Amino acid sequence: MATTATITPPPPNVSKFRFTIGGRLFEIENLDGEMNSLFRDLHIDHYGGPPCDRVRFREQALAFFDANQGRPQHDAHDRFFQNFYIIWSDFLEKQFYGRAAKLWESALDIAYDWEAANSAYEIHKGTPYYFWGVTCILNRQLDEALLLMHQALDEDKKTHGTETPPTPAYSFVTLDPTQKNQFFREKVIEISDFVRTLLDNYNSTRGGCLTFPQLQSRFLRQTNVQEVVFHFVYGVIRLKDLLDEIYPRMKHNVFSSLLEANALFDLCLAVDAFVKSKYSSPPARATFGTHLNFLSANREHGLPAPLSFVGGKVGQLRSAFTGDFAGTLQDLLLAHSTFRFSDRSTLQPIEKDFAIAYGVRNFAGHRIENQPIIYRNFEELSRRILNTLFFLVENCT
């Protein structure tokens, strides 16, 4: 592409700055003054022309933030960061994810330097954190991606003054595909469809009637359990990655057992934390076994009536798993389980799911041990554990 550029100055009060490179028209946010020319030079540099003066770019960027300090100035800050979008999207199209991430890191470094020199003020950095997070997801760096998405959300919370800001980051971490003004909506739809599939399995196998909109209103959008929601979303994204993105024949080994046990443990923790939110006065040390007793004994508070883990049954479950983890787990996975308590009573299907969650929670939380039953039944174990969370969301008021 030719590297010469022409500029079409915007009329007064027009928000876009336009220029052409080699006959191609570019349109970016109008920041006025030399900042416009420097962003043009940055694009010329990217498309093979003379290098942009990075020292001068940084100086003028700091001056731009000087002129747009205080609140509310997040719109000016967003427009500055939006001007990296074209270059970033070109990197994504070419799958140059490392360069794409470095672009946002460099842009943020300028903002960090300005904040260090102006401690009384902050720059709204939700936009670069969000797009950097998108980059990491596409590059399958899930932990870093979720950290960046939540960093973007924290920025958005401060800027909008609410725990539920109407921003792409909030839509992502709460799996809300209804918000159309989000760059990564297709990914949110993909993950939420994955959750819908798991929810459909719960409804069809456990007689549930929980819809995805109800899951959103009763759980995903509830600020009093926001930490639980975030952990759940992380867990299902990781689960989807393990199920869909990794070649199956790579997962029949010792490390697969350990890795997948850890993923199941994360799902159990989400169930664990959700139950804790239902206590009026949580005990100092509430175990998963404590939760089973609590859920079985507090039906008058709208808690699940079908659960009946009372009369020492939790202790019997613990003994069974301790004595033969794999055998007990395999039995509970069967449609016609032979598991019996000392009083000869059996478990209803949803009770078997809770028993599985209890056994996996204790095993994965306390032991590092190869258990082939984990990788041989990973998908089914995931569904069974998530059944318990869906059941609680549907039945706990």
N, C-alpha and C positions, 0 to 999 in steps of 0.2 A: 504494500500500500504506500502511496506517496506520502511524504511527511510534511509537506507544506500545509499551512492552515490559514483559513480566512475566518474572520469574526463577523457575526451579525449582531451588533449591539442591541440589546432589548430596549424597547421604548420605556419611558418612565413608569414605575410601579408594576412592571411585568416581572413575574417571578422566575422566568427561565432565561438562561444564558445559552446562546447558540453559536456553534462554530462548525466548520467543516474540515475534515482531514482527508485529502485525496478524493474529494468528491462525496464523502460520506458525511451526512449531517449528524452532529451530536447535540444533545440538549441536556443541560445540567441545571442545578439550582443557581439562581442569580444571587451571588454574595456581595456584589458591588466591588469596585476598585480593583486593585492588583490581584486580589485573591482569585477573581475570575480568570485572569490571564495565566496565573500559575497553575490552576486546575486544567486549563487548556494545554499548557506545556506538559503537565503530567500525562495527559492522554496522548500527546504527540510522542513522548518518550516511550510509552507503553506500546504504541503501534510502530515503533522502529525509527523514530526521528531522533533529533538531538536530545541529549539528556536534560531533564528538568533540573533547575538549580534547587536541590533539596534543602540547602541551608537557607536560601531565601524563602522557600516554601514554608519552612518551619517558622521563620521570623514573622511572616505575614499571617500564618495561622494563629500564632500566639497573640498578635495584634488584633485579629478578628475576635478571639475570645475575650480580649480586653474590652473591646467595644460592645460585647454582648454578654456581660457578666450580670450576676444577680438573677432573680426569678421574677416573673416567668420568662426564661429565655430558651427553653428547651426546643422551641420551633427553629430558632437560628442554629442551635447545635445540631439538630436533626438534619437540617439542610446542608450543613458542612459535611457531615458524614455520608449523606446520600450521594454526594458528588464522587465518592469512590466506587459507587455501585456498578457503573459500566465496566470499569477495569476488572472488578471482582467477578462479575458475571462472565466476562470473557475467560478468566482463569478457570471458572467452574466448567464452562463449556468444553474446555480443553483438558479437564480433569487435573489441572495443576493445583491441587488442594493445598500443598505446602505454600506456594506463592500466594494463594488466596488468603490463607490464614495470616501470613506475614504482612500482607497489606493492611489488615485490620489491626494487627499488633503495632505496626508503625504509626497508624493514625491515632491509636489510643495512647501511644507513648507521648505524643504531643500534648494530648489532653491531660495526662498524668503530670507532665512537667509544668503545665500551666496551673493545675490545682496545687502542686507543691509550692508554687510561688504566690498563690492566692488562697490561703487556707480558709478564708471566710466564705468562699464560694465553691460551687461544684458545677461541673459540666455534665449535662445529661448524656449518658453514654449507652443508653439502651439499644440504639440502632447498631453500632458496631459490635456489641456483645451478641446481639441476636444473629446478625449475619455471620459472625465468626462461629457461632454455635451451629448454624446451618452447614457451614463448611465442614465442621468436625463430624457431623452426622453423616454427610455424604462420604466422608473418608473413614467411616466406621470407627471413630474415636468417641465412643459413647459416653464414657465418664467425663471427658473434657467438654463434650457437647452439652451435657446436662448441666454442668457447672456454669458454662457460659450462658445458657438459657435462663438459669436462675439468677445469675448476675444481672442479666438484662431485666428480669422481672423486678429485682430489688430497685434498680434505677427507675423503672416505671412506677413502682409503688410510691417512691419519694416524690417523683414529679407530679403524679396525679393525686396524691394524698389519699389513696385507698388501697386496701388489700386485694381488690379485684379490678385492676386497671384494664380499660378496653384496648389492649395492645396485643400484638402478635405473640410476644413471649408468654403472656398469661394464657392465651388460647392454646399455645403449644403445651405448656406444662399441665393444663387441665383437659387436654384432648378435646378441644372445642372446635369442630369443623364448621360450625355455623357462622363464625366470624370470617367473612370473605376477604377482608382487608388484611391478609397475612401472606407473606411471600411463600411460606412453606406449608400452605394449606393442604396440598396433595399428600404430604407426609403425615399430617395430622389425620387426614381422612384414612390413610392406609393403616395407621396405628389404631384409630378408633374402630375401624372395620374389624380389625383383629380382636379387639375387646368385645365387639358385638358378637363375633363368632363364639367366643368363650361364654358370653352371656346367653346366647341361644342354646348352647349345650346345657347350661345350668337349668334353663327354663324347661327344656325338653326331657331332661333326665331326672330332675328333682321337683317337677310340678310347679316351678316358679312362674311368676308373672311380671318380673322386673324388666322394664324397658330401658333402653339406653338413655332417653331423656330423664327418666326417673333416677337412673344411676348418676347422671349429672347433677340434678337438683338436690338429691339426698346425700350425695357424697362428694363428687368432684368439685362442686362449687361451694361447698361448706367451709367457711373460713375457720371454724373452730377445730377442724381436723385437717387443716391445710398441709401440715407436715406429713400426715398419713397419706394424703392424696399424692404429694410429691414422691413419696417413697413407692407408692403403688405404681405410679406412672413410670418411674425409673425401672421398677421390676418388670412391667409388661413390655417395655421397650427392649430391655435386655433379654427377656424370654423370647420375644419375636425374633431377635437377632440369632439366638441360639438355635431356634427351631427352623428358621427359614433361610438363614444366610450362611450357615456352616455345613459343609458337605457331610452327609450322615455317616459315612464310613470313617470319618475322622473322630467320631465320638464314641467309639467302643474301646475305651482304655481307662487306665487308672485316673489320669488327670481329668478326663471327661466326667467321671464319677464325682470327683472333688468339685469341679467347676459347676456342674449342674446341681449338686447338693447346696452349694452356696447360693445359686439363683433361686432355688426353692425356699431356702432359708429367708431370703429377702421377701418373698411373697408371704411367708408365715409371719414375718415381723409386721407387715402391713395389717394382717388380720389381728395380730396381738395388740397393736396400737389402737386399732379401731375399737376393739372390745374395751380397752382401758378408758376410752373416751366416754363410755356408757356408765361408768361407776360414778355415783354421787360423791363418794369418798374413797378414792382408790387406795387399796392397801399398800403399805410401803414396799412390799416385794410380791408382786402379783405374777405368778407363773402361768404358763398356758393351761396347766391343770387347774389352777385357781379360776381361770376364765371359764373353763368348762363347768365347774361347779356353780359359778356365778350365773352363767347363762341358763343353767338348768333350774336354779332355785328362785329366779326373779321374774317369773312370768307375769306378775301383776303390773310390771312396769312396761309392758308391751314387748318384752323380750321373747325369743323364740320358744313357743310351747313344745315343739317336738323333741327338744333336747332333754335327755334324762341321765346325765352323768353324775348320779348321786349314789350314796350308800357304798362308798369305797371303790366305785368303778374306775375312777381315774387312776388309783393306785394299782388296780389290776391291769389296766392298759400299760402303765409304766413297767410293771414286772414282765409283761409279755414282750414288749419292745426290747427291754434290757436283756432278756433271756435269748431272744431270737429276733433281731431286728428285721432281717430280710424275710424270714418266714411269716412273721406277723404282718408285715407290710404287704406281702404277696397275697395273703389270705384276705386282707381288707380290700384289696383291689378287685377281687373276684365278685362277679354279680351275685353268686350264691355263696357267700362267706360262711365258713364253719366256725367263726369266732364266737365263743360263748363266755359270758361272765359266770362267776361262781353260782349265781342264782339261776343259771341256764338261760337268761335273757339274751336276746340278740340285738344287733344294731340296725336301725333304719338306714336307708341309703345316705341321707344327709349326715347322720351320726357317724357313719363310716368315714365320710369326708373329714369331719372334725377330728376323728381318731387318727386319720392319716396325717393331718396337719400337726396334731400333737406329737406324733411319733417322729415326723421329719424335723419338726422344730427342735426337739430335744437332741436328736442325733446330730443334725448339722451344726447346732449351736455348741456342742461339747466334744465332738469327735472328728478327727481328720483320718478318714478310713475309706479304703476302696470298697464300694458296695455296688457291684454290677447291676443290682436291681434298680438303681437310680437311673443309669443311662439307658437301660432296657425299657423303662417305663416313664421316661422323663415327661413326655407330652401328657400322658394320662395323669401323672402325679400333679402336674401343673394345673390341669383342669379341676382335679378334685380339691386342691387347696383353694383355688379361686372360687369354687362353688361355695365355700364357707363364707368368704367375704360377701359375695352376692346375696347369700341367704341373710346375713346380718344386715346388709343395707336394706333389703326388702322388708325385714321383720322387726328391726329395732327402731322404735320411734324416738 
